[in-house]
Amino acid sequence: MDELEKINPFHILAQRLTRIEHMLVCLMENTDVNPASISPQQPELLSITEAARFLGLSKQAVYRHIGKISHYKRNGRLYFKRQELIEYVEQGRRIARKSLPGRH
């Protein structure tokens, strides 16, 4: 290793990252951890703004559909559960015409 590689912080970071990745692989091989199941903790309850962002709608659109969307109200504020929003979207599933039998 030449003198520049010893001083280059990116080279040092790359070495450390490689070592960390190796340690994680070793840990995961010795445990029953599924890498796909590891995700950042997400809040269970969403505000109206977060729910609108999650659904890809404006806040006004969420308010317009409030009778169709499961929600909770406490102290004048609306809250939504992430899973219930997913279920709301899934209830609107439509079958594409091309996939219906006898259609081409």
PyMOL commands that set and color helices and strands:
alter all, ss='L'
color gray80, all
select helices_A, chain A and resi 3-7+9-29+35-37+48-55+59-64+82-91+97-99
alter helices_A, ss='H'
color red, helices_A
select strands_A, chain A and resi 45-46+72-74+77-81
alter strands_A, ss='S'
color yellow, strands_A
deselect
rebuild
show_as cartoon
